[in-house]
Amino acid sequence: MFHTQGGLVVDDDARVLDGQGGPLPNLYAAGGAACGVSGSKASGYLSGNGLLTAVALGRIAGAAAAEAVREENTQ
């Protein structure tokens, strides 16, 4: 079951997606602002899930943002 506390759906690079599924330019999300994974019942939510998405998506978002800046600076 996927859920979000902040309402933002992200792609594999942690970019926030618009209503049509396309990435919004220069907008990334992680942690409670981004979609996470839980089980279907209260026991399916583990307190570390929020920290996991914060750390993992935060790293992914940072790397993707840095790559976007590098690409922009080479044009």
PDB file of N, H, CA, C and O in Angstrom:
ATOM      1  N   MET A   1       0.840  -1.166   0.000  1.00  0.00           N
ATOM      2  CA  MET A   1       0.000   0.000   0.000  1.00  0.00           C
ATOM      3  C   MET A   1       0.891   1.236   0.000  1.00  0.00           C
ATOM      4  O   MET A   1       1.808   1.348   0.814  1.00  0.00           O
ATOM      5  N   PHE A   2       0.623   2.142  -0.895  1.00  0.00           N
ATOM      6  H   PHE A   2      -0.122   2.050  -1.556  1.00  0.00           H
ATOM      7  CA  PHE A   2       1.375   3.386  -0.951  1.00  0.00           C
ATOM      8  C   PHE A   2       0.580   4.481  -0.265  1.00  0.00           C
ATOM      9  O   PHE A   2      -0.643   4.539  -0.396  1.00  0.00           O
ATOM     10  N   HIS A   3       1.249   5.330   0.449  1.00  0.00           N
ATOM     11  H   HIS A   3       2.242   5.284   0.555  1.00  0.00           H
ATOM     12  CA  HIS A   3       0.582   6.445   1.112  1.00  0.00           C
ATOM     13  C   HIS A   3       1.512   7.643   1.113  1.00  0.00           C
ATOM     14  O   HIS A   3       2.702   7.512   0.826  1.00  0.00           O
ATOM     15  N   THR A   4       0.987   8.785   1.428  1.00  0.00           N
ATOM     16  H   THR A   4       0.021   8.892   1.662  1.00  0.00           H
ATOM     17  CA  THR A   4       1.798   9.982   1.569  1.00  0.00           C
ATOM     18  C   THR A   4       1.229  10.847   2.673  1.00  0.00           C
ATOM     19  O   THR A   4       0.013  10.923   2.848  1.00  0.00           O
ATOM     20  N   GLN A   5       2.089  11.486   3.403  1.00  0.00           N
ATOM     21  H   GLN A   5       3.077  11.424   3.261  1.00  0.00           H
ATOM     22  CA  GLN A   5       1.646  12.429   4.420  1.00  0.00           C
ATOM     23  C   GLN A   5       1.581  13.829   3.828  1.00  0.00           C
ATOM     24  O   GLN A   5       0.830  14.677   4.309  1.00  0.00           O
ATOM     25  N   GLY A   6       2.366  14.069   2.788  1.00  0.00           N
ATOM     26  H   GLY A   6       2.976  13.379   2.397  1.00  0.00           H
ATOM     27  CA  GLY A   6       2.429  15.399   2.201  1.00  0.00           C
ATOM     28  C   GLY A   6       1.718  15.535   0.873  1.00  0.00           C
ATOM     29  O   GLY A   6       1.543  16.654   0.390  1.00  0.00           O
ATOM     30  N   GLY A   7       1.303  14.436   0.264  1.00  0.00           N
ATOM     31  H   GLY A   7       1.446  13.528   0.656  1.00  0.00           H
ATOM     32  CA  GLY A   7       0.529  14.491  -0.969  1.00  0.00           C
ATOM     33  C   GLY A   7       1.342  14.555  -2.249  1.00  0.00           C
ATOM     34  O   GLY A   7       0.766  14.824  -3.303  1.00  0.00           O
ATOM     35  N   LEU A   8       2.648  14.325  -2.219  1.00  0.00           N
ATOM     36  H   LEU A   8       3.116  14.107  -1.362  1.00  0.00           H
ATOM     37  CA  LEU A   8       3.473  14.459  -3.416  1.00  0.00           C
ATOM     38  C   LEU A   8       3.913  13.097  -3.948  1.00  0.00           C
ATOM     39  O   LEU A   8       4.502  12.294  -3.225  1.00  0.00           O
ATOM     40  N   VAL A   9       3.619  12.853  -5.212  1.00  0.00           N
ATOM     41  H   VAL A   9       3.140  13.505  -5.800  1.00  0.00           H
ATOM     42  CA  VAL A   9       4.057  11.632  -5.874  1.00  0.00           C
ATOM     43  C   VAL A   9       5.375  11.944  -6.575  1.00  0.00           C
ATOM     44  O   VAL A   9       5.505  12.980  -7.228  1.00  0.00           O
ATOM     45  N   VAL A  10       6.350  11.050  -6.441  1.00  0.00           N
ATOM     46  H   VAL A  10       6.244  10.209  -5.910  1.00  0.00           H
ATOM     47  CA  VAL A  10       7.673  11.281  -7.025  1.00  0.00           C
ATOM     48  C   VAL A  10       8.056  10.137  -7.953  1.00  0.00           C
ATOM     49  O   VAL A  10       7.494   9.045  -7.879  1.00  0.00           O
ATOM     50  N   ASP A  11       9.035  10.409  -8.840  1.00  0.00           N
ATOM     51  H   ASP A  11       9.491  11.296  -8.901  1.00  0.00           H
ATOM     52  CA  ASP A  11       9.551   9.369  -9.729  1.00  0.00           C
ATOM     53  C   ASP A  11      10.815   8.760  -9.122  1.00  0.00           C
ATOM     54  O   ASP A  11      11.134   9.009  -7.959  1.00  0.00           O
ATOM     55  N   ASP A  12      11.527   7.966  -9.910  1.00  0.00           N
ATOM     56  H   ASP A  12      11.267   7.764 -10.855  1.00  0.00           H
ATOM     57  CA  ASP A  12      12.736   7.279  -9.419  1.00  0.00           C
ATOM     58  C   ASP A  12      13.862   8.229  -9.048  1.00  0.00           C
ATOM     59  O   ASP A  12      14.777   7.844  -8.321  1.00  0.00           O
ATOM     60  N   ASP A  13      13.811   9.471  -9.537  1.00  0.00           N
ATOM     61  H   ASP A  13      13.067   9.784 -10.127  1.00  0.00           H
ATOM     62  CA  ASP A  13      14.814  10.477  -9.198  1.00  0.00           C
ATOM     63  C   ASP A  13      14.324  11.435  -8.127  1.00  0.00           C
ATOM     64  O   ASP A  13      14.946  12.473  -7.901  1.00  0.00           O
ATOM     65  N   ALA A  14      13.212  11.107  -7.459  1.00  0.00           N
ATOM     66  H   ALA A  14      12.706  10.264  -7.643  1.00  0.00           H
ATOM     67  CA  ALA A  14      12.604  11.911  -6.397  1.00  0.00           C
ATOM     68  C   ALA A  14      12.046  13.233  -6.918  1.00  0.00           C
ATOM     69  O   ALA A  14      11.799  14.151  -6.136  1.00  0.00           O
ATOM     70  N   ARG A  15      11.844  13.337  -8.242  1.00  0.00           N
ATOM     71  H   ARG A  15      12.045  12.591  -8.877  1.00  0.00           H
ATOM     72  CA  ARG A  15      11.230  14.546  -8.812  1.00  0.00           C
ATOM     73  C   ARG A  15       9.724  14.486  -8.576  1.00  0.00           C
ATOM     74  O   ARG A  15       9.114  13.432  -8.758  1.00  0.00           O
ATOM     75  N   VAL A  16       9.123  15.590  -8.178  1.00  0.00           N
ATOM     76  H   VAL A  16       9.618  16.447  -8.031  1.00  0.00           H
ATOM     77  CA  VAL A  16       7.677  15.646  -7.963  1.00  0.00           C
ATOM     78  C   VAL A  16       6.978  15.598  -9.309  1.00  0.00           C
ATOM     79  O   VAL A  16       7.362  16.289 -10.252  1.00  0.00           O
ATOM     80  N   LEU A  17       5.932  14.760  -9.383  1.00  0.00           N
ATOM     81  H   LEU A  17       5.619  14.199  -8.616  1.00  0.00           H
ATOM     82  CA  LEU A  17       5.192  14.578 -10.635  1.00  0.00           C
ATOM     83  C   LEU A  17       3.917  15.407 -10.632  1.00  0.00           C
ATOM     84  O   LEU A  17       3.273  15.584  -9.598  1.00  0.00           O
ATOM     85  N   ASP A  18       3.561  15.923 -11.835  1.00  0.00           N
ATOM     86  H   ASP A  18       4.084  15.779 -12.675  1.00  0.00           H
ATOM     87  CA  ASP A  18       2.312  16.673 -11.979  1.00  0.00           C
ATOM     88  C   ASP A  18       1.141  15.705 -12.158  1.00  0.00           C
ATOM     89  O   ASP A  18       1.330  14.490 -12.099  1.00  0.00           O
ATOM     90  N   GLY A  19      -0.046  16.225 -12.372  1.00  0.00           N
ATOM     91  H   GLY A  19      -0.199  17.212 -12.419  1.00  0.00           H
ATOM     92  CA  GLY A  19      -1.241  15.408 -12.509  1.00  0.00           C
ATOM     93  C   GLY A  19      -1.225  14.456 -13.679  1.00  0.00           C
ATOM     94  O   GLY A  19      -1.947  13.459 -13.674  1.00  0.00           O
ATOM     95  N   GLN A  20      -0.406  14.746 -14.695  1.00  0.00           N
ATOM     96  H   GLN A  20       0.180  15.556 -14.699  1.00  0.00           H
ATOM     97  CA  GLN A  20      -0.299  13.867 -15.859  1.00  0.00           C
ATOM     98  C   GLN A  20       0.865  12.890 -15.753  1.00  0.00           C
ATOM     99  O   GLN A  20       1.100  12.104 -16.671  1.00  0.00           O
ATOM    100  N   GLY A  21       1.597  12.932 -14.636  1.00  0.00           N
ATOM    101  H   GLY A  21       1.406  13.570 -13.891  1.00  0.00           H
ATOM    102  CA  GLY A  21       2.707  12.008 -14.424  1.00  0.00           C
ATOM    103  C   GLY A  21       4.048  12.505 -14.913  1.00  0.00           C
ATOM    104  O   GLY A  21       5.028  11.761 -14.885  1.00  0.00           O
ATOM    105  N   GLY A  22       4.113  13.757 -15.364  1.00  0.00           N
ATOM    106  H   GLY A  22       3.317  14.361 -15.387  1.00  0.00           H
ATOM    107  CA  GLY A  22       5.380  14.330 -15.807  1.00  0.00           C
ATOM    108  C   GLY A  22       6.085  15.044 -14.661  1.00  0.00           C
ATOM    109  O   GLY A  22       5.421  15.549 -13.755  1.00  0.00           O
ATOM    110  N   PRO A  23       7.423  15.098 -14.681  1.00  0.00           N
ATOM    111  CA  PRO A  23       8.156  15.757 -13.593  1.00  0.00           C
ATOM    112  C   PRO A  23       8.033  17.271 -13.668  1.00  0.00           C
ATOM    113  O   PRO A  23       8.091  17.860 -14.747  1.00  0.00           O
ATOM    114  N   LEU A  24       7.862  17.895 -12.498  1.00  0.00           N
ATOM    115  H   LEU A  24       7.815  17.417 -11.621  1.00  0.00           H
ATOM    116  CA  LEU A  24       7.885  19.349 -12.408  1.00  0.00           C
ATOM    117  C   LEU A  24       9.343  19.800 -12.368  1.00  0.00           C
ATOM    118  O   LEU A  24      10.147  19.199 -11.655  1.00  0.00           O
ATOM    119  N   PRO A  25       9.698  20.830 -13.107  1.00  0.00           N
ATOM    120  CA  PRO A  25      11.107  21.244 -13.154  1.00  0.00           C
ATOM    121  C   PRO A  25      11.611  21.735 -11.795  1.00  0.00           C
ATOM    122  O   PRO A  25      10.958  22.532 -11.122  1.00  0.00           O
ATOM    123  N   ASN A  26      12.780  21.241 -11.415  1.00  0.00           N
ATOM    124  H   ASN A  26      13.310  20.593 -11.962  1.00  0.00           H
ATOM    125  CA  ASN A  26      13.493  21.691 -10.216  1.00  0.00           C
ATOM    126  C   ASN A  26      12.721  21.517  -8.921  1.00  0.00           C
ATOM    127  O   ASN A  26      12.912  22.296  -7.987  1.00  0.00           O
ATOM    128  N   LEU A  27      11.851  20.516  -8.839  1.00  0.00           N
ATOM    129  H   LEU A  27      11.695  19.884  -9.597  1.00  0.00           H
ATOM    130  CA  LEU A  27      11.116  20.263  -7.606  1.00  0.00           C
ATOM    131  C   LEU A  27      11.279  18.797  -7.216  1.00  0.00           C
ATOM    132  O   LEU A  27      10.883  17.896  -7.955  1.00  0.00           O
ATOM    133  N   TYR A  28      11.864  18.576  -6.050  1.00  0.00           N
ATOM    134  H   TYR A  28      12.185  19.308  -5.449  1.00  0.00           H
ATOM    135  CA  TYR A  28      12.135  17.241  -5.533  1.00  0.00           C
ATOM    136  C   TYR A  28      11.461  17.096  -4.167  1.00  0.00           C
ATOM    137  O   TYR A  28      11.207  18.091  -3.488  1.00  0.00           O
ATOM    138  N   ALA A  29      11.173  15.860  -3.768  1.00  0.00           N
ATOM    139  H   ALA A  29      11.379  15.051  -4.319  1.00  0.00           H
ATOM    140  CA  ALA A  29      10.564  15.631  -2.458  1.00  0.00           C
ATOM    141  C   ALA A  29      11.106  14.347  -1.845  1.00  0.00           C
ATOM    142  O   ALA A  29      11.474  13.412  -2.555  1.00  0.00           O
ATOM    143  N   ALA A  30      11.149  14.318  -0.520  1.00  0.00           N
ATOM    144  H   ALA A  30      10.850  15.078   0.056  1.00  0.00           H
ATOM    145  CA  ALA A  30      11.608  13.140   0.218  1.00  0.00           C
ATOM    146  C   ALA A  30      10.914  13.118   1.573  1.00  0.00           C
ATOM    147  O   ALA A  30      10.222  14.070   1.937  1.00  0.00           O
ATOM    148  N   GLY A  31      11.096  12.043   2.312  1.00  0.00           N
ATOM    149  H   GLY A  31      11.657  11.270   2.016  1.00  0.00           H
ATOM    150  CA  GLY A  31      10.535  11.931   3.648  1.00  0.00           C
ATOM    151  C   GLY A  31       9.022  11.947   3.652  1.00  0.00           C
ATOM    152  O   GLY A  31       8.393  11.367   2.767  1.00  0.00           O
ATOM    153  N   GLY A  32       8.430  12.606   4.637  1.00  0.00           N
ATOM    154  H   GLY A  32       8.942  13.077   5.356  1.00  0.00           H
ATOM    155  CA  GLY A  32       6.991  12.653   4.791  1.00  0.00           C
ATOM    156  C   GLY A  32       6.273  13.382   3.679  1.00  0.00           C
ATOM    157  O   GLY A  32       5.064  13.214   3.522  1.00  0.00           O
ATOM    158  N   ALA A  33       6.984  14.194   2.895  1.00  0.00           N
ATOM    159  H   ALA A  33       7.966  14.330   3.022  1.00  0.00           H
ATOM    160  CA  ALA A  33       6.359  14.915   1.786  1.00  0.00           C
ATOM    161  C   ALA A  33       6.171  14.029   0.568  1.00  0.00           C
ATOM    162  O   ALA A  33       5.394  14.368  -0.324  1.00  0.00           O
ATOM    163  N   ALA A  34       6.865  12.901   0.513  1.00  0.00           N
ATOM    164  H   ALA A  34       7.496  12.626   1.238  1.00  0.00           H
ATOM    165  CA  ALA A  34       6.824  12.017  -0.658  1.00  0.00           C
ATOM    166  C   ALA A  34       6.091  10.720  -0.329  1.00  0.00           C
ATOM    167  O   ALA A  34       5.950  10.351   0.837  1.00  0.00           O
ATOM    168  N   CYS A  35       5.642  10.055  -1.343  1.00  0.00           N
ATOM    169  H   CYS A  35       5.757  10.354  -2.290  1.00  0.00           H
ATOM    170  CA  CYS A  35       4.922   8.790  -1.207  1.00  0.00           C
ATOM    171  C   CYS A  35       5.832   7.743  -0.564  1.00  0.00           C
ATOM    172  O   CYS A  35       7.007   7.637  -0.914  1.00  0.00           O
ATOM    173  N   GLY A  36       5.290   6.977   0.371  1.00  0.00           N
ATOM    174  H   GLY A  36       4.335   7.063   0.655  1.00  0.00           H
ATOM    175  CA  GLY A  36       6.044   5.936   1.050  1.00  0.00           C
ATOM    176  C   GLY A  36       5.357   4.590   0.917  1.00  0.00           C
ATOM    177  O   GLY A  36       4.324   4.480   0.257  1.00  0.00           O
ATOM    178  N   VAL A  37       5.913   3.585   1.530  1.00  0.00           N
ATOM    179  H   VAL A  37       6.752   3.674   2.066  1.00  0.00           H
ATOM    180  CA  VAL A  37       5.366   2.234   1.451  1.00  0.00           C
ATOM    181  C   VAL A  37       5.024   1.752   2.860  1.00  0.00           C
ATOM    182  O   VAL A  37       5.832   1.884   3.779  1.00  0.00           O
ATOM    183  N   SER A  38       3.833   1.197   3.024  1.00  0.00           N
ATOM    184  H   SER A  38       3.176   1.090   2.277  1.00  0.00           H
ATOM    185  CA  SER A  38       3.396   0.617   4.304  1.00  0.00           C
ATOM    186  C   SER A  38       2.562  -0.617   4.037  1.00  0.00           C
ATOM    187  O   SER A  38       2.182  -0.895   2.900  1.00  0.00           O
ATOM    188  N   GLY A  39       2.288  -1.342   5.085  1.00  0.00           N
ATOM    189  H   GLY A  39       2.597  -1.117   6.008  1.00  0.00           H
ATOM    190  CA  GLY A  39       1.371  -2.469   4.983  1.00  0.00           C
ATOM    191  C   GLY A  39      -0.069  -1.980   5.010  1.00  0.00           C
ATOM    192  O   GLY A  39      -0.325  -0.785   5.160  1.00  0.00           O
ATOM    193  N   SER A  40      -1.002  -2.904   4.865  1.00  0.00           N
ATOM    194  H   SER A  40      -0.794  -3.875   4.743  1.00  0.00           H
ATOM    195  CA  SER A  40      -2.405  -2.528   4.757  1.00  0.00           C
ATOM    196  C   SER A  40      -3.095  -2.295   6.094  1.00  0.00           C
ATOM    197  O   SER A  40      -4.224  -1.805   6.118  1.00  0.00           O
ATOM    198  N   LYS A  41      -2.455  -2.628   7.197  1.00  0.00           N
ATOM    199  H   LYS A  41      -1.538  -3.026   7.177  1.00  0.00           H
ATOM    200  CA  LYS A  41      -3.042  -2.437   8.524  1.00  0.00           C
ATOM    201  C   LYS A  41      -2.098  -1.603   9.378  1.00  0.00           C
ATOM    202  O   LYS A  41      -0.988  -1.276   8.959  1.00  0.00           O
ATOM    203  N   ALA A  42      -2.547  -1.265  10.573  1.00  0.00           N
ATOM    204  H   ALA A  42      -3.449  -1.531  10.914  1.00  0.00           H
ATOM    205  CA  ALA A  42      -1.712  -0.460  11.471  1.00  0.00           C
ATOM    206  C   ALA A  42      -0.365  -1.129  11.733  1.00  0.00           C
ATOM    207  O   ALA A  42       0.653  -0.451  11.869  1.00  0.00           O
ATOM    208  N   SER A  43      -0.361  -2.459  11.805  1.00  0.00           N
ATOM    209  H   SER A  43      -1.189  -3.010  11.695  1.00  0.00           H
ATOM    210  CA  SER A  43       0.893  -3.171  12.056  1.00  0.00           C
ATOM    211  C   SER A  43       1.838  -3.110  10.859  1.00  0.00           C
ATOM    212  O   SER A  43       3.019  -3.430  10.992  1.00  0.00           O
ATOM    213  N   GLY A  44       1.341  -2.707   9.698  1.00  0.00           N
ATOM    214  H   GLY A  44       0.381  -2.447   9.590  1.00  0.00           H
ATOM    215  CA  GLY A  44       2.184  -2.588   8.503  1.00  0.00           C
ATOM    216  C   GLY A  44       3.003  -1.323   8.460  1.00  0.00           C
ATOM    217  O   GLY A  44       3.903  -1.189   7.631  1.00  0.00           O
ATOM    218  N   TYR A  45       2.697  -0.380   9.358  1.00  0.00           N
ATOM    219  H   TYR A  45       1.966  -0.489  10.031  1.00  0.00           H
ATOM    220  CA  TYR A  45       3.476   0.857   9.405  1.00  0.00           C
ATOM    221  C   TYR A  45       4.585   0.704  10.423  1.00  0.00           C
ATOM    222  O   TYR A  45       4.328   0.401  11.588  1.00  0.00           O
ATOM    223  N   LEU A  46       5.782   0.906  10.002  1.00  0.00           N
ATOM    224  H   LEU A  46       5.991   1.152   9.056  1.00  0.00           H
ATOM    225  CA  LEU A  46       6.935   0.863  10.902  1.00  0.00           C
ATOM    226  C   LEU A  46       7.463   2.275  11.068  1.00  0.00           C
ATOM    227  O   LEU A  46       7.542   3.023  10.094  1.00  0.00           O
ATOM    228  N   SER A  47       7.817   2.644  12.257  1.00  0.00           N
ATOM    229  H   SER A  47       7.753   2.037  13.049  1.00  0.00           H
ATOM    230  CA  SER A  47       8.240   4.022  12.526  1.00  0.00           C
ATOM    231  C   SER A  47       9.448   4.424  11.692  1.00  0.00           C
ATOM    232  O   SER A  47       9.623   5.609  11.407  1.00  0.00           O
ATOM    233  N   GLY A  48      10.260   3.501  11.303  1.00  0.00           N
ATOM    234  H   GLY A  48      10.118   2.538  11.534  1.00  0.00           H
ATOM    235  CA  GLY A  48      11.442   3.816  10.497  1.00  0.00           C
ATOM    236  C   GLY A  48      11.143   4.099   9.037  1.00  0.00           C
ATOM    237  O   GLY A  48      12.018   4.578   8.316  1.00  0.00           O
ATOM    238  N   ASN A  49       9.913   3.813   8.576  1.00  0.00           N
ATOM    239  H   ASN A  49       9.202   3.424   9.162  1.00  0.00           H
ATOM    240  CA  ASN A  49       9.581   4.040   7.169  1.00  0.00           C
ATOM    241  C   ASN A  49       9.788   5.493   6.755  1.00  0.00           C
ATOM    242  O   ASN A  49      10.317   5.761   5.676  1.00  0.00           O
ATOM    243  N   GLY A  50       9.376   6.426   7.602  1.00  0.00           N
ATOM    244  H   GLY A  50       8.947   6.208   8.478  1.00  0.00           H
ATOM    245  CA  GLY A  50       9.547   7.842   7.279  1.00  0.00           C
ATOM    246  C   GLY A  50      11.011   8.223   7.184  1.00  0.00           C
ATOM    247  O   GLY A  50      11.409   8.976   6.295  1.00  0.00           O
ATOM    248  N   LEU A  51      11.812   7.702   8.100  1.00  0.00           N
ATOM    249  H   LEU A  51      11.489   7.090   8.822  1.00  0.00           H
ATOM    250  CA  LEU A  51      13.245   7.994   8.061  1.00  0.00           C
ATOM    251  C   LEU A  51      13.901   7.367   6.840  1.00  0.00           C
ATOM    252  O   LEU A  51      14.803   7.951   6.240  1.00  0.00           O
ATOM    253  N   LEU A  52      13.445   6.180   6.478  1.00  0.00           N
ATOM    254  H   LEU A  52      12.712   5.706   6.965  1.00  0.00           H
ATOM    255  CA  LEU A  52      13.996   5.510   5.309  1.00  0.00           C
ATOM    256  C   LEU A  52      13.777   6.346   4.051  1.00  0.00           C
ATOM    257  O   LEU A  52      14.711   6.557   3.277  1.00  0.00           O
ATOM    258  N   THR A  53      12.548   6.822   3.843  1.00  0.00           N
ATOM    259  H   THR A  53      11.790   6.650   4.472  1.00  0.00           H
ATOM    260  CA  THR A  53      12.302   7.622   2.643  1.00  0.00           C
ATOM    261  C   THR A  53      13.008   8.973   2.716  1.00  0.00           C
ATOM    262  O   THR A  53      13.419   9.511   1.688  1.00  0.00           O
ATOM    263  N   ALA A  54      13.152   9.524   3.914  1.00  0.00           N
ATOM    264  H   ALA A  54      12.818   9.088   4.749  1.00  0.00           H
ATOM    265  CA  ALA A  54      13.864  10.795   4.047  1.00  0.00           C
ATOM    266  C   ALA A  54      15.331  10.641   3.642  1.00  0.00           C
ATOM    267  O   ALA A  54      15.865  11.453   2.887  1.00  0.00           O
ATOM    268  N   VAL A  55      15.966   9.598   4.148  1.00  0.00           N
ATOM    269  H   VAL A  55      15.532   8.938   4.761  1.00  0.00           H
ATOM    270  CA  VAL A  55      17.389   9.389   3.860  1.00  0.00           C
ATOM    271  C   VAL A  55      17.606   8.943   2.411  1.00  0.00           C
ATOM    272  O   VAL A  55      18.422   9.517   1.689  1.00  0.00           O
ATOM    273  N   ALA A  56      16.865   7.915   2.000  1.00  0.00           N
ATOM    274  H   ALA A  56      16.202   7.449   2.586  1.00  0.00           H
ATOM    275  CA  ALA A  56      17.082   7.365   0.655  1.00  0.00           C
ATOM    276  C   ALA A  56      16.664   8.347  -0.428  1.00  0.00           C
ATOM    277  O   ALA A  56      17.445   8.627  -1.337  1.00  0.00           O
ATOM    278  N   LEU A  57      15.443   8.876  -0.349  1.00  0.00           N
ATOM    279  H   LEU A  57      14.808   8.648   0.390  1.00  0.00           H
ATOM    280  CA  LEU A  57      15.008   9.819  -1.378  1.00  0.00           C
ATOM    281  C   LEU A  57      15.768  11.141  -1.289  1.00  0.00           C
ATOM    282  O   LEU A  57      15.965  11.809  -2.304  1.00  0.00           O
ATOM    283  N   GLY A  58      16.192  11.520  -0.096  1.00  0.00           N
ATOM    284  H   GLY A  58      16.032  10.978   0.729  1.00  0.00           H
ATOM    285  CA  GLY A  58      17.011  12.728   0.041  1.00  0.00           C
ATOM    286  C   GLY A  58      18.319  12.603  -0.717  1.00  0.00           C
ATOM    287  O   GLY A  58      18.740  13.538  -1.398  1.00  0.00           O
ATOM    288  N   ARG A  59      18.958  11.456  -0.602  1.00  0.00           N
ATOM    289  H   ARG A  59      18.616  10.696  -0.049  1.00  0.00           H
ATOM    290  CA  ARG A  59      20.208  11.221  -1.337  1.00  0.00           C
ATOM    291  C   ARG A  59      19.957  11.188  -2.841  1.00  0.00           C
ATOM    292  O   ARG A  59      20.703  11.784  -3.618  1.00  0.00           O
ATOM    293  N   ILE A  60      18.895  10.484  -3.244  1.00  0.00           N
ATOM    294  H   ILE A  60      18.289  10.001  -2.613  1.00  0.00           H
ATOM    295  CA  ILE A  60      18.547  10.401  -4.662  1.00  0.00           C
ATOM    296  C   ILE A  60      18.230  11.783  -5.212  1.00  0.00           C
ATOM    297  O   ILE A  60      18.693  12.142  -6.295  1.00  0.00           O
ATOM    298  N   ALA A  61      17.443  12.563  -4.473  1.00  0.00           N
ATOM    299  H   ALA A  61      17.067  12.272  -3.593  1.00  0.00           H
ATOM    300  CA  ALA A  61      17.076  13.910  -4.918  1.00  0.00           C
ATOM    301  C   ALA A  61      18.309  14.796  -5.054  1.00  0.00           C
ATOM    302  O   ALA A  61      18.436  15.542  -6.025  1.00  0.00           O
ATOM    303  N   GLY A  62      19.209  14.717  -4.092  1.00  0.00           N
ATOM    304  H   GLY A  62      19.106  14.111  -3.304  1.00  0.00           H
ATOM    305  CA  GLY A  62      20.432  15.520  -4.157  1.00  0.00           C
ATOM    306  C   GLY A  62      21.283  15.178  -5.367  1.00  0.00           C
ATOM    307  O   GLY A  62      21.795  16.068  -6.046  1.00  0.00           O
ATOM    308  N   ALA A  63      21.434  13.886  -5.637  1.00  0.00           N
ATOM    309  H   ALA A  63      21.019  13.163  -5.085  1.00  0.00           H
ATOM    310  CA  ALA A  63      22.223  13.456  -6.800  1.00  0.00           C
ATOM    311  C   ALA A  63      21.548  13.886  -8.102  1.00  0.00           C
ATOM    312  O   ALA A  63      22.221  14.332  -9.031  1.00  0.00           O
ATOM    313  N   ALA A  64      20.224  13.754  -8.175  1.00  0.00           N
ATOM    314  H   ALA A  64      19.677  13.391  -7.421  1.00  0.00           H
ATOM    315  CA  ALA A  64      19.502  14.142  -9.390  1.00  0.00           C
ATOM    316  C   ALA A  64      19.573  15.652  -9.607  1.00  0.00           C
ATOM    317  O   ALA A  64      19.741  16.110 -10.737  1.00  0.00           O
ATOM    318  N   ALA A  65      19.445  16.421  -8.536  1.00  0.00           N
ATOM    319  H   ALA A  65      19.308  16.049  -7.618  1.00  0.00           H
ATOM    320  CA  ALA A  65      19.527  17.877  -8.646  1.00  0.00           C
ATOM    321  C   ALA A  65      20.926  18.312  -9.081  1.00  0.00           C
ATOM    322  O   ALA A  65      21.069  19.208  -9.913  1.00  0.00           O
ATOM    323  N   ALA A  66      21.949  17.683  -8.522  1.00  0.00           N
ATOM    324  H   ALA A  66      21.833  16.955  -7.846  1.00  0.00           H
ATOM    325  CA  ALA A  66      23.325  18.014  -8.913  1.00  0.00           C
ATOM    326  C   ALA A  66      23.558  17.698 -10.386  1.00  0.00           C
ATOM    327  O   ALA A  66      24.201  18.474 -11.094  1.00  0.00           O
ATOM    328  N   GLU A  67      23.042  16.572 -10.849  1.00  0.00           N
ATOM    329  H   GLU A  67      22.519  15.942 -10.275  1.00  0.00           H
ATOM    330  CA  GLU A  67      23.175  16.205 -12.262  1.00  0.00           C
ATOM    331  C   GLU A  67      22.447  17.199 -13.149  1.00  0.00           C
ATOM    332  O   GLU A  67      22.956  17.563 -14.210  1.00  0.00           O
ATOM    333  N   ALA A  68      21.271  17.646 -12.739  1.00  0.00           N
ATOM    334  H   ALA A  68      20.858  17.350 -11.878  1.00  0.00           H
ATOM    335  CA  ALA A  68      20.514  18.627 -13.515  1.00  0.00           C
ATOM    336  C   ALA A  68      21.285  19.942 -13.629  1.00  0.00           C
ATOM    337  O   ALA A  68      21.285  20.571 -14.687  1.00  0.00           O
ATOM    338  N   VAL A  69      21.936  20.358 -12.555  1.00  0.00           N
ATOM    339  H   VAL A  69      21.937  19.847 -11.695  1.00  0.00           H
ATOM    340  CA  VAL A  69      22.738  21.592 -12.579  1.00  0.00           C
ATOM    341  C   VAL A  69      23.934  21.410 -13.500  1.00  0.00           C
ATOM    342  O   VAL A  69      24.258  22.314 -14.270  1.00  0.00           O
ATOM    343  N   ARG A  70      24.604  20.249 -13.435  1.00  0.00           N
ATOM    344  H   ARG A  70      24.341  19.514 -12.810  1.00  0.00           H
ATOM    345  CA  ARG A  70      25.749  19.998 -14.319  1.00  0.00           C
ATOM    346  C   ARG A  70      25.324  20.059 -15.778  1.00  0.00           C
ATOM    347  O   ARG A  70      26.015  20.655 -16.604  1.00  0.00           O
ATOM    348  N   GLU A  71      24.181  19.440 -16.098  1.00  0.00           N
ATOM    349  H   GLU A  71      23.620  18.956 -15.427  1.00  0.00           H
ATOM    350  CA  GLU A  71      23.679  19.441 -17.474  1.00  0.00           C
ATOM    351  C   GLU A  71      23.334  20.856 -17.927  1.00  0.00           C
ATOM    352  O   GLU A  71      23.609  21.237 -19.065  1.00  0.00           O
ATOM    353  N   GLU A  72      22.733  21.629 -17.032  1.00  0.00           N
ATOM    354  H   GLU A  72      22.510  21.320 -16.107  1.00  0.00           H
ATOM    355  CA  GLU A  72      22.368  23.006 -17.366  1.00  0.00           C
ATOM    356  C   GLU A  72      23.600  23.861 -17.616  1.00  0.00           C
ATOM    357  O   GLU A  72      23.597  24.720 -18.498  1.00  0.00           O
ATOM    358  N   ASN A  73      24.656  23.626 -16.840  1.00  0.00           N
ATOM    359  H   ASN A  73      24.659  22.928 -16.124  1.00  0.00           H
ATOM    360  CA  ASN A  73      25.879  24.423 -16.985  1.00  0.00           C
ATOM    361  C   ASN A  73      26.694  24.038 -18.220  1.00  0.00           C
ATOM    362  O   ASN A  73      27.554  24.808 -18.647  1.00  0.00           O
ATOM    363  N   THR A  74      26.444  22.876 -18.795  1.00  0.00           N
ATOM    364  H   THR A  74      25.745  22.251 -18.448  1.00  0.00           H
ATOM    365  CA  THR A  74      27.184  22.479 -20.004  1.00  0.00           C
ATOM    366  C   THR A  74      26.478  22.917 -21.278  1.00  0.00           C
ATOM    367  O   THR A  74      27.027  22.771 -22.370  1.00  0.00           O
ATOM    368  N   GLN A  75      25.285  23.443 -21.152  1.00  0.00           N
ATOM    369  H   GLN A  75      24.840  23.561 -20.264  1.00  0.00           H
ATOM    370  CA  GLN A  75      24.538  23.882 -22.346  1.00  0.00           C
ATOM    371  C   GLN A  75      24.841  25.301 -22.701  1.00  0.00           C
ATOM    372  O   GLN A  75      24.298  25.823 -23.675  1.00  0.00           O
TER     373      GLN A  75
END
